[in-house]
C-alpha cells in the first residue's frame, strides 16, 4: 500500500482519490486530459476510446503524471506519477460502474464501455500531497 492510513494527510489524499470523479492525466508528450478513474492503492483504472491522442502517446511512452483538481483555493493538492499499461482484464469494473452510475444517467455501464473500450492500469510510483493545516502547509512525498 502506498498511502499510510494512519497519517492524516495521506489518509485525506486517499479519501480524495476514492471520491473525486475526475483526475487529469498527462502523457510524456505535452498532452493533459481529464479522465474518470478508480483508485485502488497503489493503482488507478482508466477507460479510454482506443483512437485518442493519449493512447497513441502512451503506446510510445507509458510514463504519466496525474493530478486531482486543486481544492481549498489551491491548498489541497494531490499529484501522482506512474506507468500506464493496457489491460485486457481490468480489476474493479463493478466498483468503477458504481462510482459513475449517477453521472452515466440512463446509459448503462456496458454501453459506455463499448465506447470507452480500452482499459488502462496505471501503477503509481510516486505521490506528492500538500494541504493547509492548523500549523501551516503540510507536505508529504511517497515514497
Secondary structure per residue as TSV (DSSP state, phi and psi in degrees):
chain	resnum	aa	ss	phi	psi
A	1	X	-	360.0	135.9
A	2	X	-	-82.4	-39.8
A	3	X	S	-103.6	125.2
A	4	X	-	-77.6	114.0
A	5	X	T	-67.8	-13.4
A	6	X	T	-85.9	-8.9
A	7	X	S	-94.2	114.0
A	8	X	H	-55.8	-38.7
A	9	X	H	-67.1	-44.0
A	10	X	H	-71.5	-33.7
A	11	X	H	-63.9	-37.8
A	12	X	H	-64.2	-43.3
A	13	X	H	-62.0	-41.7
A	14	X	H	-59.7	-43.6
A	15	X	H	-62.7	-45.1
A	16	X	H	-62.8	-39.4
A	17	X	H	-66.3	-28.6
A	18	X	H	-77.1	-38.7
A	19	X	H	-93.9	-31.7
A	20	X	-	-65.7	139.5
A	21	X	S	-83.1	-22.3
A	22	X	-	-132.0	139.9
A	23	X	E	-129.0	145.8
A	24	X	E	-90.1	126.6
A	25	X	E	-110.7	126.4
A	26	X	E	-119.5	130.7
A	27	X	E	-88.7	175.2
A	28	X	T	-67.2	-19.7
A	29	X	T	-81.5	159.7
A	30	X	T	-73.8	81.2
A	31	X	E	-148.2	116.9
A	32	X	E	-128.2	135.6
A	33	X	E	-139.2	148.4
A	34	X	E	-79.4	137.2
A	35	X	E	-137.9	151.5
A	36	X	-	-76.7	150.1
A	37	X	-	-154.3	161.8
A	38	X	E	-126.2	129.1
A	39	X	E	-95.6	127.7
A	40	X	E	-141.1	86.8
A	41	X	T	-37.8	120.0
A	42	X	T	-107.3	37.6
A	43	X	E	-133.9	157.8
A	44	X	E	-120.0	145.4
A	45	X	E	-110.0	132.6
A	46	X	E	-132.6	143.0
A	47	X	E	-114.5	146.3
A	48	X	E	-144.9	156.1
A	49	X	-	-68.5	143.6
A	50	X	T	-73.7	-14.4
A	51	X	T	-99.3	22.6
A	52	X	S	-92.4	159.7
A	53	X	H	-61.4	-39.0
A	54	X	H	-61.0	-38.0
A	55	X	H	-68.5	-41.3
A	56	X	H	-60.0	-43.5
A	57	X	H	-64.3	-42.9
A	58	X	H	-68.1	-28.6
A	59	X	H	-66.6	-30.0
A	60	X	H	-84.1	-35.5
A	61	X	-	-152.4	112.7
A	62	X	-	-80.3	0.3
A	63	X	E	-71.8	137.6
A	64	X	E	-136.8	157.2
A	65	X	E	-122.9	143.9
A	66	X	E	-135.5	151.2
A	67	X	E	-151.9	142.3
A	68	X	E	-77.3	156.6
A	69	X	-	-57.8	141.9
A	70	X	-	-71.4	147.5
A	71	X	B	-122.8	174.0
A	72	X	G	51.5	48.3
A	73	X	G	57.6	39.2
A	74	X	G	85.1	9.9
A	75	X	T	-109.7	14.7
A	76	X	E	-133.3	93.8
A	77	X	E	-123.1	135.9
A	78	X	E	-132.0	117.6
A	79	X	E	-119.9	142.7
A	80	X	E	-135.9	152.5
A	81	X	E	-130.4	145.3
A	82	X	E	-171.5	-165.3
A	83	X	E	-126.9	135.0
A	84	X	E	-100.0	139.2
A	85	X	E	-129.3	138.6
A	86	X	E	-66.0	136.7
A	87	X	-	-131.0	108.8
A	88	X	T	-70.6	-24.6
A	89	X	T	-130.2	73.1
A	90	X	-	-65.2	143.9
A	91	X	S	-89.7	141.6
A	92	X	-	86.0	24.1
A	93	X	H	-60.9	-36.1
A	94	X	H	-63.6	-42.5
A	95	X	H	-66.0	-38.7
A	96	X	H	-60.9	-47.3
A	97	X	H	-60.3	-41.0
A	98	X	H	-64.8	-41.4
A	99	X	H	-60.0	-37.4
A	100	X	H	-108.0	9.8
A	101	X	H	-55.4	-46.4
A	102	X	H	-64.6	-39.9
A	103	X	H	-69.9	-27.2
A	104	X	H	-75.2	-20.3
A	105	X	T	62.3	-126.1
A	106	X	T	-79.5	-15.3
A	107	X	S	-74.2	134.9
A	108	X	-	-76.7	154.3
A	109	X	H	-62.0	-38.5
A	110	X	H	-60.1	-42.1
A	111	X	H	-66.2	-41.3
A	112	X	H	-60.9	-41.4
A	113	X	H	-66.0	-24.2
A	114	X	H	-63.7	-36.2
A	115	X	H	-80.4	-47.6
A	116	X	S	-96.4	67.9
A	117	X	-	-86.2	-12.0
A	118	X	E	-101.3	125.0
A	119	X	E	-100.4	141.9
A	120	X	E	-121.4	138.4
A	121	X	E	-111.5	123.3
A	122	X	E	-108.6	115.1
A	123	X	E	-88.6	117.9
A	124	X	E	-80.9	127.4
A	125	X	E	-107.8	-18.0
A	126	X	E	-152.6	141.5
A	127	X	E	-136.3	136.0
A	128	X	E	-125.1	129.9
A	129	X	E	-134.7	140.2
A	130	X	E	-143.6	152.9
A	131	X	E	-157.0	140.9
A	132	X	E	-72.5	128.7
A	133	X	E	-123.9	-177.2
A	134	X	T	-60.5	-31.0
A	135	X	T	-101.3	18.9
A	136	X	E	108.2	-160.4
A	137	X	E	-79.9	123.2
A	138	X	E	-97.3	141.2
A	139	X	E	-141.9	140.7
A	140	X	E	-138.4	148.0
A	141	X	E	-126.4	125.3
A	142	X	E	-126.0	129.4
A	143	X	-	-73.9	360.0
